[in-house]
Amino acid sequence: MYQRVRRRKVAEINVVPYIDVMLVLLIIFMVTAPLITQGVKVDLPKAEAEPLDKDSKTPMVASVDANGQYYLAVGGGENQPMSAEDVALEVAARLAVDPQTPVVVNGDGAVSYNAVVQLMVLLQKAGAPSVGLMTDSPES
């Protein structure tokens, strides 16, 4: 009278472990994404900082004062306030003539960190391969 109906067994994939792994990866990416920031490439010294050799080329000194005005001194010349574009053009022109000329940043102690970073970015865009930072010795 009654016939037995055979049912097929369907293969099922247990996706719960995959969802757990996905959620863990999502949390890791959410935590690490804000930590990835861009920065200005600065070649840090491998040893204690030493003054430039007397035999080295005279560096270009790009300065920013407490008021945020830019200056560029080449070979100990007079410092006149310059716009950011003028500093970039002057540095690019001098580096085109002599790419081995050292470039140094001199920032006033009262100037914001942002102003010094903006000057370093400006020099990098002008073609300076590396930028040094001027400091006073602790004794002075």
Secondary structure, 3 states (H helix, E strand, C coil): CCCCCCCCCCCCCCCHHHHHHHHHHHHHHHHHHHHCCCCCCCCCCCCCCCCCCCCCCCCEEEEECCCCCEEEEECCCCCCCECHHHHHHHHHHHHHHCCCCCEEEEECCCCCHHHHHHHHHHHHHCCCCCEEECCCCCCC
